[in-house]
Amino acid sequence: MRVISGKARGTKLNSIESLSTRPTLDRVKESLFNIIQNRIENSTVLDLFAGSGAIGIEFISRGCNKVYFCEKLNEAAKMVKKNLEKTRFLEESEVIVKDYKEALKDLKKRNIKFDIVFIDPPYKDDIAVKATELIISLNLLNHDGIIIIETDEKDRELKNLERLEVEVYDLRKYGRVNLIFLNQKENRKE
């Protein structure tokens, strides 16, 4: 696993071999960043269910202002910190070692809003839409902010997203992996 582009390009990252974390494939990562490249510079990003931190580190490498990494597993959070040290991105980051619900509520209390939220929970856990719903209800997105869900359960996620105040503006498939790109609907409360 390596950083694909930007300041830390080519840096090999440490990863955790376990069933609860699964790194995003390089071809999926490359495609993801090609799709959103014009949104990255100077953005504030939330890497929810961060795993090793590879996605958030890629954001920093490509010029975002700050990434908040949320990871409830201590072992994974330590790996994120090691990877941030290795890439020298500690100043542009914050690692939150909490369950996603607690982390999102904490971010709300601190009045932090995001331009991009990347949600990649363990595939077997049906929580991507629950996390999206909480992000919307806590008003954690900036005006033009987006949410990206990585899943292998596209149909389940799309069906459950119908009840939320979001619009799917792009959908990509890479083998069994799907990326769902969401905007918040315009009639939201400020």
C-alpha positions as CSV (number, residue, x, y, z in Angstrom):
1,M,0.0,0.0,0.0
2,R,1.5,3.3,-1.0
3,V,0.6,7.0,-1.5
4,I,-0.3,7.5,-5.2
5,S,0.2,11.2,-5.8
6,G,1.2,14.5,-4.3
7,K,3.8,15.5,-1.6
8,A,4.2,12.0,-0.2
9,R,4.0,10.1,-3.5
10,G,5.5,6.7,-3.5
11,T,5.7,6.4,0.3
12,K,4.9,2.9,1.5
13,L,2.3,2.9,4.3
14,N,1.9,0.3,7.0
15,S,-1.3,-1.7,7.1
16,I,-3.1,-4.0,9.4
17,E,-3.9,-7.5,8.2
18,S,-7.2,-8.3,9.8
19,L,-10.8,-9.0,8.9
20,S,-12.0,-5.7,10.4
21,T,-9.8,-3.5,8.2
22,R,-9.5,-3.7,4.4
23,P,-7.4,-1.3,2.4
24,T,-8.9,0.4,-0.6
25,L,-7.4,-1.0,-3.7
26,D,-5.0,1.3,-5.6
27,R,-7.1,1.3,-8.7
28,V,-10.2,2.3,-6.7
29,K,-8.2,5.0,-4.9
30,E,-6.8,6.4,-8.1
31,S,-10.2,6.6,-9.7
32,L,-11.7,8.2,-6.6
33,F,-9.1,10.9,-6.5
34,N,-9.4,11.5,-10.3
35,I,-13.2,12.1,-9.8
36,I,-12.9,14.6,-6.9
37,Q,-9.5,16.2,-7.7
38,N,-10.9,19.7,-8.1
39,R,-12.5,19.6,-4.6
40,I,-9.4,18.6,-2.7
41,E,-7.2,21.7,-2.4
42,N,-7.7,23.6,0.8
43,S,-10.5,21.3,1.9
44,T,-11.3,19.8,5.3
45,V,-11.8,16.1,5.2
46,L,-13.3,13.4,7.5
47,D,-11.9,9.9,7.0
48,L,-14.5,7.9,8.9
49,F,-13.6,4.3,9.7
50,A,-10.0,5.3,8.8
51,G,-8.3,1.8,9.1
52,S,-4.6,2.5,8.3
53,G,-5.4,6.1,7.3
54,A,-4.4,5.6,3.6
55,I,-7.3,7.5,2.1
56,G,-6.9,10.5,4.5
57,I,-3.2,10.6,3.9
58,E,-3.8,10.6,0.2
59,F,-6.0,13.7,0.7
60,I,-3.2,15.5,2.6
61,S,-0.6,14.5,0.0
62,R,-2.8,16.1,-2.6
63,G,-3.3,19.4,-0.8
64,C,-6.2,19.4,1.5
65,N,-5.9,21.6,4.7
66,K,-6.7,19.0,7.3
67,V,-8.0,15.5,7.7
68,Y,-9.8,14.1,10.8
69,F,-9.2,10.4,11.0
70,C,-11.9,8.5,13.0
71,E,-11.0,4.9,14.0
72,K,-12.4,3.1,17.1
73,L,-9.8,0.3,17.1
74,N,-6.7,1.2,19.1
75,E,-4.4,-1.0,16.9
76,A,-5.6,0.7,13.8
77,A,-5.4,4.2,15.3
78,K,-1.8,3.6,16.2
79,M,-1.1,2.5,12.6
80,V,-2.7,5.8,11.4
81,K,-0.4,7.8,13.7
82,K,2.6,5.8,12.5
83,N,1.7,6.4,8.9
84,L,1.2,10.1,9.6
85,E,4.7,10.3,11.2
86,K,6.2,8.4,8.2
87,T,4.6,10.9,5.7
88,R,5.3,13.9,8.1
89,F,1.6,14.9,8.0
90,L,1.0,15.1,11.8
91,E,0.3,18.9,11.6
92,E,-2.4,18.5,9.0
93,S,-4.3,15.8,10.8
94,E,-6.1,14.7,14.0
95,V,-6.8,11.1,15.0
96,I,-10.0,10.5,16.9
97,V,-10.1,7.1,18.7
98,K,-13.8,6.8,19.3
99,D,-16.8,5.0,17.9
100,Y,-18.1,6.9,14.8
101,K,-21.3,8.1,16.6
102,E,-19.3,9.6,19.5
103,A,-16.7,11.1,17.1
104,L,-19.4,12.8,15.0
105,K,-21.1,14.3,18.1
106,D,-17.8,15.5,19.4
107,L,-17.0,17.2,16.0
108,K,-20.4,18.9,16.1
109,K,-19.7,20.2,19.6
110,R,-16.4,21.6,18.3
111,N,-18.3,23.2,15.3
112,I,-16.1,21.5,12.7
113,K,-17.6,21.1,9.2
114,F,-16.4,19.1,6.3
115,D,-16.0,19.6,2.5
116,I,-15.5,15.8,2.0
117,V,-16.5,12.9,4.1
118,F,-15.2,9.4,3.2
119,I,-17.1,6.5,4.7
120,D,-15.6,3.1,4.5
121,P,-16.9,0.9,7.3
122,P,-16.3,-2.9,7.5
123,Y,-18.5,-4.2,4.6
124,K,-20.4,-6.7,6.8
125,D,-21.5,-3.9,9.1
126,D,-24.6,-2.1,7.8
127,I,-23.6,1.3,9.1
128,A,-22.6,3.5,6.2
129,V,-26.1,4.9,5.8
130,K,-26.5,5.3,9.6
131,A,-23.3,7.3,9.6
132,T,-24.5,9.4,6.6
133,E,-27.8,10.1,8.4
134,L,-26.0,11.3,11.5
135,I,-23.6,13.5,9.5
136,I,-26.7,15.2,7.9
137,S,-28.7,15.5,11.1
138,L,-25.7,17.1,12.9
139,N,-25.2,19.4,9.9
140,L,-21.5,18.5,9.6
141,L,-21.2,19.3,5.9
142,N,-20.2,22.6,4.4
143,H,-22.5,24.1,1.9
144,D,-21.1,22.2,-1.1
145,G,-19.8,19.3,0.9
146,I,-19.9,15.7,-0.4
147,I,-20.1,12.3,1.2
148,I,-18.4,9.3,-0.5
149,I,-19.4,5.7,0.6
150,E,-17.2,2.7,-0.3
151,T,-19.3,-0.5,-0.2
152,D,-19.8,-3.9,-1.7
153,E,-23.5,-3.7,-0.8
154,K,-24.5,-1.0,-3.4
155,D,-28.2,-2.0,-3.7
156,R,-28.7,-2.1,0.1
157,E,-27.0,1.3,0.5
158,L,-28.9,2.9,-2.3
159,K,-32.3,1.6,-1.0
160,N,-31.5,2.9,2.5
161,L,-30.2,6.3,1.2
162,E,-33.6,7.0,-0.4
163,R,-35.1,8.1,2.9
164,L,-32.3,10.7,3.6
165,E,-31.9,14.3,2.4
166,V,-29.2,13.3,0.0
167,E,-28.8,12.9,-3.8
168,V,-26.6,10.3,-5.5
169,Y,-24.7,12.4,-8.1
170,D,-22.2,9.7,-9.2
171,L,-21.8,5.9,-8.8
172,R,-18.8,3.8,-9.8
173,K,-18.2,0.1,-9.7
174,Y,-14.8,-1.6,-9.5
175,G,-15.2,-5.4,-9.3
176,R,-17.2,-5.9,-6.1
177,V,-16.3,-2.4,-4.8
178,N,-18.7,0.5,-5.3
179,L,-18.2,4.2,-4.7
180,I,-21.4,6.2,-4.0
181,F,-21.0,10.0,-4.3
182,L,-23.6,12.1,-2.4
183,N,-24.6,15.7,-2.2
184,Q,-26.9,17.0,0.5
185,K,-30.3,18.1,-0.9
186,E,-30.8,21.8,-1.3
187,N,-33.7,22.1,1.1
188,R,-31.6,21.5,4.1
189,K,-31.8,23.5,7.3
190,E,-28.9,26.0,8.1
